[in-house]
Structure formats: structure tokens, C-alpha cells
């Protein structure tokens, strides 16, 4: 099992479950009243996860493993943003439509599904 399979086996299902549980049709009022300390804490968790992925999987190849690297860097940057401008993040997400969140979360769910599928299927190139 490669490093990409190990990380993808954790990242893919985690991304799918997080996105599914936050979907506006399932929990429509989840983000209505975010408080800055909670936004900050989620930023810290995203930063740590992103840094761990970026340090252990900084591969820039043109295959599915690039999604893992990009997710790591995205988590790192989003975590920093949430940590340093938690109040602004709260205001920005409060003025965004549910349709926008559904589109973004649909894309993220598809990415998580692809990472999961690639991480758990056997490579036939041996």
C-alpha cells in the first residue's frame, strides 16, 4: 500500500462524510449563527490536517494523487484564513446563498468519492 493510498483512504471518506453532514438540505441552519471561536477552532483543525497532508504527500504528478496534494494545501490555506479572519469569514458565509454551498459541496463530495475509490481499488499496473 502506497502513501497515497493510506492518506487517500482517510481523506476521501472523511471529506465525503463531512460534506454530506454539512449539506444544506440535511442541516439547513448549521451555519446560521457561527461564532468566531468555533470558526477559529475549525481553522486550527483544518490547518493541522492540511499541514500533515502537505508535509507527507507533496506530490505534483498528473494523476489522482494530485487531488490529495491539492486538498492538503487547500485545507492549510483555508485553515489559516479561518484562524486569522474568523469574523470576516463568518460575515462572508452569512451572505452566501445555499445554492452556492450546494454546488461547492457537490464538487467536494465528488472529489472525496474519487479519492476514496482510487485509494481502495487495487492497482492493476504491476
Secondary structure, DSSP 8 states (H G I E B T S, - for coil): --HHHHHHHHHHHHHHHHHHHH-TTTSTTTTTT--HHHHHHHHHHHHHHHHHHHHH-----SSTHHHHHHHHHHHHHHHHHHHH-HHHHHHHHHTS-HHHHHHHHHHHHHHHHHHHHHHHS-----
